[in-house]
Amino acid sequence: MKVYLDLCVYNRPFDDQTNESVFIEARAFYIVIKWLEEGKIISIHSDALEYENGLTLNPDRKGRVKSYLSLSKEYIKLSGFSIKRANEIINLGFRGMDALHIAMAEEGKAHYFITCDDGIIDMAEKNQERLKVKVCSILEFLEEVMGDVKND
């Protein structure tokens, strides 16, 4: 099973852990990391993730996220296809970088695009039939695949 994690997922452990939702999503992220390390799922890295992480000002945070990204087995380079598809996704109402991430997830044939961004999730619910990847929260992803992955 292939997944594309939005950069906000990789950054969840560095967000305010006094917020219960953030705390739970950060713990869920560590489960996903464990599955990546065990080869139970495959993550897709991309030029878009690399670019966005490069904008991170905190060098420790940037380095830690880079180490998580290094667990990815596949890499999607920016292409004419991803730019064209991102523009189509923007026309559905998604923001630019979000649309590019989704387009690159589609190009990598990810089964899931996982995010902690409620705006992306809300927009995806309205447009899921027009997307070629299932967009979901990290908690929804765990709930949906827990039995399948644990039993591998």
C-alpha distance (Angstrom), angle and dihedral (degrees) to the residues before:
residue distance angle dihedral
M1 . . .
K2 3.80 . .
V3 3.79 124.2 .
Y4 3.77 134.9 -176.0
L5 3.79 112.4 -152.6
D6 3.78 117.4 -153.0
L7 3.81 112.5 -128.1
C8 3.81 90.4 -110.9
V9 3.82 87.7 65.2
Y10 3.81 91.8 54.4
N11 3.80 88.7 48.4
R12 3.82 96.3 47.8
P13 3.83 95.3 97.7
F14 3.83 88.9 59.1
D15 3.81 95.8 51.3
D16 3.83 124.9 95.2
Q17 3.82 103.4 -62.3
T18 3.83 92.1 -167.4
N19 3.82 86.3 76.4
E20 3.82 104.3 87.1
S21 3.82 94.9 -145.2
V22 3.80 91.6 50.6
F23 3.81 90.6 47.0
I24 3.83 92.2 51.8
E25 3.83 92.7 45.6
A26 3.83 90.2 49.5
R27 3.81 90.3 54.0
A28 3.80 89.7 47.3
F29 3.81 88.2 53.0
Y30 3.80 90.0 56.9
I31 3.81 89.4 54.6
V32 3.81 89.2 53.1
I33 3.82 90.4 48.6
K34 3.82 89.7 51.4
W35 3.82 90.4 51.7
L36 3.82 90.1 49.4
E37 3.80 91.2 51.0
E38 3.81 90.6 48.3
G39 3.82 92.0 48.4
K40 3.80 92.7 -119.5
I41 3.80 90.9 127.0
I42 3.81 133.3 17.8
S43 3.78 122.7 -134.4
I44 3.78 126.5 -152.8
H45 3.80 120.7 -136.9
S46 3.80 121.4 -163.3
D47 3.77 146.9 -174.5
A48 3.82 86.9 -105.9
L49 3.82 92.4 57.1
E50 3.80 90.4 45.5
Y51 3.81 91.6 50.2
E52 3.79 94.8 46.1
N53 3.80 93.4 46.6
G54 3.81 88.1 49.6
L55 3.81 88.0 63.5
T56 3.82 91.3 61.2
L57 3.79 109.3 113.7
N58 3.80 98.7 -159.1
P59 3.82 106.5 81.8
D60 3.83 94.2 -157.1
R61 3.79 92.3 52.0
K62 3.82 91.7 44.5
G63 3.81 91.1 50.6
R64 3.79 94.3 47.3
V65 3.82 92.2 49.7
K66 3.82 88.7 48.1
S67 3.82 88.3 55.2
Y68 3.82 90.1 52.6
L69 3.81 90.6 47.9
S70 3.81 89.3 52.8
L71 3.83 88.3 68.0
S72 3.80 88.6 70.6
K73 3.79 116.9 110.7
E74 3.80 96.3 -162.1
Y75 3.79 133.1 48.3
I76 3.80 127.3 -160.7
K77 3.79 117.2 -157.1
L78 3.78 121.5 -152.1
S79 3.80 107.9 -92.0
G80 3.75 141.1 170.9
F81 3.80 87.8 -101.2
S82 3.81 93.5 54.9
I83 3.82 92.5 47.0
K84 3.82 92.6 48.0
R85 3.80 91.8 46.3
A86 3.83 91.9 45.8
N87 3.82 89.0 55.5
E88 3.81 89.9 52.0
I89 3.81 89.5 50.5
I90 3.82 91.1 47.8
N91 3.81 87.1 56.0
L92 3.82 87.2 59.1
G93 3.82 88.7 60.9
F94 3.82 103.5 -93.3
R95 3.81 121.7 135.0
G96 3.81 118.0 -106.5
M97 3.81 102.8 -102.5
D98 3.81 91.8 38.5
A99 3.80 89.7 52.8
L100 3.81 91.1 49.3
H101 3.81 91.8 51.6
I102 3.81 91.2 49.9
A103 3.82 91.2 47.0
M104 3.80 90.8 51.3
A105 3.81 90.7 47.5
E106 3.80 88.2 52.9
E107 3.80 91.4 47.7
G108 3.80 89.5 52.0
K109 3.81 89.4 49.8
A110 3.80 92.2 -122.1
H111 3.78 115.5 -179.6
Y112 3.82 90.9 -148.7
F113 3.79 136.6 27.3
I114 3.79 102.8 -158.0
T115 3.79 121.8 -159.8
C116 3.80 142.8 161.0
D117 3.82 90.9 -150.3
D118 3.80 110.0 110.1
G119 3.81 90.9 -163.7
I120 3.80 91.6 59.6
I121 3.80 91.2 45.7
D122 3.82 92.3 50.0
M123 3.81 92.3 48.0
A124 3.80 91.2 46.6
E125 3.80 92.0 52.2
K126 3.80 88.0 58.2
N127 3.81 92.6 47.2
Q128 3.82 106.7 27.4
E129 3.81 93.2 121.8
R130 3.83 88.8 57.9
L131 3.80 94.1 50.5
K132 3.81 124.2 81.8
V133 3.80 94.0 -148.7
K134 3.79 130.8 55.2
V135 3.80 109.8 -111.4
C136 3.78 114.9 -152.9
S137 3.78 145.3 147.7
I138 3.77 119.2 -95.3
L139 3.81 89.8 -110.6
E140 3.81 92.3 51.0
F141 3.80 89.0 49.3
L142 3.81 92.6 52.4
E143 3.80 91.9 46.5
E144 3.78 92.1 49.4
V145 3.82 99.3 46.3
M146 3.81 105.5 24.6
G147 3.80 95.6 104.0
D148 3.80 94.0 44.7
V149 3.80 95.0 49.1
K150 3.81 97.6 40.3
N151 3.81 91.1 52.4
D152 3.81 95.0 52.2
